[in-house]
Amino acid sequence: MNAKELRDKTPDQLREELANLKKESFNLRFQQATGQMENTSGIKAARRNAARVKTILNEKAASAAGDA
């Protein structure tokens, strides 16, 4: 997932994506705590993707506030 794809989505779609990423992050942390995780890089990727989504949401909110 890159920022260009995220900018094409609506804020509602971005919020849904953020919720999915938070669930994924929780599941990965749970797997790590129970010792079931094989690939630990997934946690970092999920956090970065969530940060990307939050950044795009903030950009869209700022541009909407600037237009008003």
DATANOR-V586530 format. One record per residue. N is the residue number from 0. RES is the residue in one letter. SS is DSSP state (H for helix, E for strand, L for the rest). PHI is phi in whole degrees, -180 to 180 (NA if undefined). D_FIRST is the distance of its C-alpha to the first C-alpha in whole Angstrom. Layout:
BEGIN
n->N res->RES ss->SS phi->PHI d_first->D_FIRST
n->N res->RES ss->SS phi->PHI d_first->D_FIRST
END
This chain:
BEGIN
n->0 res->M ss->L phi->NA d_first->0
n->1 res->N ss->L phi->-120 d_first->4
n->2 res->A ss->H phi->-66 d_first->7
n->3 res->K ss->H phi->-64 d_first->8
n->4 res->E ss->H phi->-65 d_first->7
n->5 res->L ss->H phi->-68 d_first->8
n->6 res->R ss->H phi->-67 d_first->11
n->7 res->D ss->L phi->-79 d_first->12
n->8 res->K ss->L phi->-87 d_first->12
n->9 res->T ss->L phi->-81 d_first->15
n->10 res->P ss->H phi->-58 d_first->16
n->11 res->D ss->H phi->-65 d_first->17
n->12 res->Q ss->H phi->-65 d_first->14
n->13 res->L ss->H phi->-67 d_first->12
n->14 res->R ss->H phi->-64 d_first->15
n->15 res->E ss->H phi->-65 d_first->14
n->16 res->E ss->H phi->-62 d_first->11
n->17 res->L ss->H phi->-63 d_first->12
n->18 res->A ss->H phi->-62 d_first->15
n->19 res->N ss->H phi->-64 d_first->13
n->20 res->L ss->H phi->-67 d_first->12
n->21 res->K ss->H phi->-66 d_first->15
n->22 res->K ss->H phi->-64 d_first->17
n->23 res->E ss->H phi->-63 d_first->15
n->24 res->S ss->H phi->-62 d_first->15
n->25 res->F ss->H phi->-61 d_first->19
n->26 res->N ss->H phi->-63 d_first->19
n->27 res->L ss->H phi->-67 d_first->18
n->28 res->R ss->H phi->-65 d_first->21
n->29 res->F ss->H phi->-65 d_first->23
n->30 res->Q ss->H phi->-62 d_first->23
n->31 res->Q ss->H phi->-66 d_first->23
n->32 res->A ss->H phi->-67 d_first->26
n->33 res->T ss->H phi->-91 d_first->28
n->34 res->G ss->L phi->81 d_first->27
n->35 res->Q ss->L phi->-93 d_first->25
n->36 res->M ss->L phi->-79 d_first->22
n->37 res->E ss->L phi->-102 d_first->22
n->38 res->N ss->L phi->-113 d_first->19
n->39 res->T ss->L phi->-79 d_first->19
n->40 res->S ss->H phi->-72 d_first->15
n->41 res->G ss->H phi->-64 d_first->13
n->42 res->I ss->H phi->-64 d_first->15
n->43 res->K ss->H phi->-64 d_first->14
n->44 res->A ss->H phi->-64 d_first->10
n->45 res->A ss->H phi->-65 d_first->11
n->46 res->R ss->H phi->-65 d_first->12
n->47 res->R ss->H phi->-67 d_first->10
n->48 res->N ss->H phi->-64 d_first->7
n->49 res->A ss->H phi->-64 d_first->10
n->50 res->A ss->H phi->-65 d_first->12
n->51 res->R ss->H phi->-61 d_first->9
n->52 res->V ss->H phi->-63 d_first->10
n->53 res->K ss->H phi->-63 d_first->13
n->54 res->T ss->H phi->-63 d_first->14
n->55 res->I ss->H phi->-65 d_first->12
n->56 res->L ss->H phi->-60 d_first->15
n->57 res->N ss->H phi->-66 d_first->18
n->58 res->E ss->H phi->-63 d_first->17
n->59 res->K ss->H phi->-65 d_first->18
n->60 res->A ss->H phi->-66 d_first->21
n->61 res->A ss->H phi->-68 d_first->22
n->62 res->S ss->H phi->-70 d_first->22
n->63 res->A ss->H phi->-69 d_first->24
n->64 res->A ss->H phi->-70 d_first->26
n->65 res->G ss->H phi->-71 d_first->27
n->66 res->D ss->H phi->-73 d_first->28
n->67 res->A ss->L phi->-78 d_first->30
END
